[in-house]
Amino acid sequence: MPTFRVDIRVKSEIVFPTSDDFIVVEYLDSKYKITLRNAPALENKIVRSLDATIMGEAESMDEVGHDFRAILARWLDNLAYVCQCSLVIEKVWRVVEWEPGQKKRKFKALNVLDKFPETILSGNIIKTANALAQSDLPPHVRRALQCFRTALLLFSQEDRFMQFWTAVEVLANGSKEKKSIPIPCGECGGAISCKSCGDSPTRVPMATQAIRDLFFTIGVPDAGASFKLLSKVRHGITHGRTNDSIEAETGQSLADAVQLMGMVACNMVRKFVPEAIFDFTPTFKSCGGPYLSGQLIGGPLGEFEQPEGQDFPDEASIPDVKIDLIIVDESSNHVSNIKVTRANGHN
């Protein structure tokens, strides 16, 4: 497979003492080489980010940015724990072909494209949110609302899934029956009874059973199968299994599971919002999502030549492309201008 270099910006609470400092580590049995150094200082001369560079093999230039981002995130989990600090991957900003001695190299300059905001805000939506905010909702419903909003802020699909699940679990725990009920049979669901005396043992319902019951209460499509699927995903994530192994067991992609979990959480929260708090017809967006995380990334593909007699180009030889994007509306009318500059003077 071809070798690539990927440059990634990381917002960090820790930086090196000077701009000349850097570290190089080999990762995953030396399959990848990771270099960390300070990113350029801000206008106030304070450095708030690190520049990470990852070199390794990958199948294609189109997918390597996404793949290497995940590899870096896994490595940063360990640094965050060791230093007890926040490390947030901001963006993948450049991909370069990285075969030794290659005179002409392709590169891709990348930028995160902001999606157009949905033009749905209205007076009635604000009125609905305000009525919800000022209502006397139980604490577990307030916590579920917080979990739902937190899920929408997270980039990792696994983290999103778990926050959506937590929202549902909080609602289930807060609303479940506190009195003991008969222990059901695993096959038919009927109460288990003692053969000797005929008595039926009881227990306080567990959160899992309460969650399952809510799936049926709110009318989740194919509620039993959906609950079983999402429970397996949740179990796999909490036990540290890889996404591939979870997907192999469930036969569903993690992306599909996140989308379904988001829809369930949205509808579950809606069930616990009493209509009585509204003295008007409220306006809620549909619980159809999308609930997947991700970034829309794009930029130009170019080539450059490195100086003779070098295995790899030095930093000054690699085009550093800064991109302002053309944004067009649905009628192809420009709403901003394009500007492409090459900070180190390359065409």
N, C-alpha and C positions, 0 to 999 in steps of 0.2 A: 504493500500500500504506500501511497505517497506520504511525504512528511510535510506538516504545516506548522506555522507559527501563528498563534492567536494572541492578540493584545486585548486585555480586559481592564476596565477601570473599577476600583473597589473603594467605596466610601468607608473610611476607617477612623476609629478612635485612637489608633496607635500608628506612629510613623517612625521612620529612621531619624537619627539625630541630624544628618546632613544629606544633601542631594547626591553626594558621591557614594553613599552606602547602598549596598544591595546584597541579596542572598540568592543562592541557587540551590535547589533541592531536587533530588530524583524521587519519583513517586510511582507507586504500583509496579514494583520490580523493575524500576528504571525504564518503564515504557514512556514516561513523560518527564520532562524537565520543566520545573517551574522557577521563574525568576521574579523576585519582588523588589521594587524600588519605589521611592517617593514619586508621586505624580507632581506635575508643575504646581507651584504655589499660586494661591489666589491673589487678587489685586492687593489685599492687605498683607501679603507675604506669608500667610499662614498656609501650611500644607494640611489638607483634610482628606486626602485620598492616596491610595497606593496604585501603582501600575503593575499588573501581573502579566507575565508573558509565559505562555505554555507552548512547548514544542513536543510534537509526537506524531505518530501515524494516524491517518484517518482515511475513510473511503472516498470522501468527496469534499470539495471546497464549499459546497452549498450547506452541508450539515455540520462541518467541523466546529463552527462557532458555537452552535447549540450544545454539541457534545462536550467540548472542552469547558464550556461554562459550568456544566454539571460536575465535571471532574474537579474544577477549581472549588466549587461550592463544597464538595465533600472534604477537600483538604482544609478549607477555611473553617469547617466545623471544629477541627482540632485546635487550630490557632486561637479561635474565639474562646474555647474552653481554657486553654493554657493561660491566656492573657486576661480572661474575664472582660471581654470588650465586644463592641458591636462592629461587625464587618459585613457590609452590604454591597453585593455586586450591582454596580450601576448600569454597565453596558459592555457589550463586546464591540470594540470600535475598529478593529482591523484584523484581516486574515492575510497571510503571506505564504506563498510556496517556499519550502525550506529544505530543499535537497542540497547537499554539499556540492560546491563547484558549479552550480547552475547559473549561467551568465544572465539569461533573461528570465525574470520571475513575474508571475501574475500576482496581483494583490487586490483585495477588496476592501474599500473603505466603507464603514458601516455607521449608521446613525439610527437612533430610536425615533420612529415616526409617531407623533402624537395622533391618536385617532380623533376624528371630529366628534365633539360632544353631541349627545343626543339633545335635540331641541324640544324637550318635553316638559320643562318646568312651566308651571302655571300657578295661578292664584289658588286653585283648588288643591293642587298637590302640596303647596306650602301649608295651606289650611289643614290638610289631612295630617301632615307631619307634626304640626304644632299641637293639634288635638291629641295626637298620640303621645307627644312629649309631655304634655301637661296632665295626662290622665293618671289615675291612681292604679297603675298596673302592679301586680305582685312582683316581688324581687326576682323570682326565677324567670319571669318574662322579660324584665329589664336586662338581666344577664344574657338571655338568649339573643336579644337584639344587639347587644354589644358583641357577642361572638360572631353573629352574622356579618356585622360591619367589619370586624377584624379579618374575617375570611376573605373579604373582597380586597383587602389591602395587601395580602400575602402573594408572593410570586410562586413559591413552590406548590406544585399540585398536591403533594402529600399534606403540606401544612393547611392548605385550603380545605381539603377533605376533612381533616381532623377538627378544624374549627366549626365547619358545618355540622359534623357529627356531635360535637360538644353542645352546640345550640339545641339540637334535638334531645340530647341526653339530659341537659339542664331542665328542659320543659317536662320531660318524662319523670324525672326525679321529683320535681316540684309539684306534680299533679297526681302522682300515683297514689293508690289506696294505701293507707298506713296500717289497716287491719290485716290480720293473717287470712290467707286463702288456702284452699286445698292444693297440695302439690299435684300438678297435672301429669298424666301419662305422656311419655314421649311419643307414643304412636298415635293414640286417638284423641288426646287432650282431656280425657275424663279424669276425675279425681282418683288418685291412688288410694287403696284401702288395705288395711292389714288383714291377712288371711286368718289370723287367730281370733282377733276381737272385732274386726270389721270397722275399726276406727280409721278415719282419714287424717293423716298427718298434714299439718299446715305450716305455712311460712309467710313472712311479709314479702310481697312481690319485689323481685329484683328489677333494677333499671332496664336490663335487657328485655324482660317481658313487657315492661311498661312501654318501651320504645316500639316493640313489635305491635302492641295493641294500638298505638297511635298511628302506625302505618295503615292499619285497617280503618281506623276512625276517620282519617282525613281522605281516604280513598286513593291511596297510592296505587297506580296501575300494577296489577299482578303483585299485590302487597307482600305475600309470603315469599315469593321468589326474589323480589327487590330487597326485602329485609335480609334475606340470607346472603345475597350477593354483597350488599354493603357491609354486613357484619364481617364477612371474610376479608374484605379490603381493610376494614378498621383493624381487625385482628392481625393481619399481615404487617400493617404499618407499625402498630404498637410493639410488635415483636421483632422489628428491625429487618424485615425481609426486603429483598430487592423488588423493584417494580416489575421486573421481568417475571420473577417467581410468582408474584401476586396475580399478574395477568395470565400466566400459564394455568394457575389453579381456577380462576374465575371464568376464563374465556372471554373476558371483557378488558378493554383498555382502561388504564387509570383515568384517562381523560373522560371517558364515558361515565365512569364511577363518580368523578367529581361533579360532572354536570347533573347526574341524577341526585346526588347527595345535596347539591345546592337547591334543586327544585323541591326536594322533600323538606329541607330546612325552612325555605321560604313559606311553603304552604303550612308547615307546622306552626311557625310563629303567627301566621295569619289566623289560624284557628283560635289562638289564645288572646287575640285582640277583640274585646267585646264590641259589638255594633253599637251598644248603648252609649259609648263615649262620643259618638258622632251625632250631632243634631242636623246633619246635612248628608248628602250622598258623597262618601269619601272616594278619592281617586288613588288607586294603587297600581303600580306597574305590574304587568303579568309576571308570574313566577316561572317564566320560561328561560331566564338567563339572558345571555350565556354566562356561565359561572367558571369557565376555565381561565386560568391565569396565562399571561404571555405578553410579548411585546411584538409590535410590528416593526421589523428592522429592514432597512434597505440602504443602498448606496451604489456608487459606480465601481465597475471592474476595470482595472488598468494593468499596465506592465511597466517594468523599469529594468534597467541593466545595472549590474553591480560592477565595480572596478575589477580589472584583471588580477589574477593571482590570489584571489581570496576564496576560501570555502564558503563564507557567509558574508553578506553585506553588513557594514557597520550601521549604527543607528542613523547617521546623517544621510545614508544612501537610500533609506526606505522612505517613500513618499508619505508625508504626514498631511493627509487631506482633511480639511475642515469643510463641512457641508451645511449650507442653508438650503432648505428644500422648497421646491415649487409645490404649493398646495392649491388644488383646484376644487371647485364645488361641483355639484352634480351636473351643472350646465357647462363645465369646462372653463369657467371663468376663473382667472387667477385671483387668489386672495392673499398671496404673498409672493415674493420674488426669490429666484434661485441665486445663490452665490457659492462658488466652489473656489477655495483658495488652497494652495499647497504651501504649507508653512516653511518647508525647507527648499523651496524653489524648483521642484520638479514639475514637469508637464505631464 
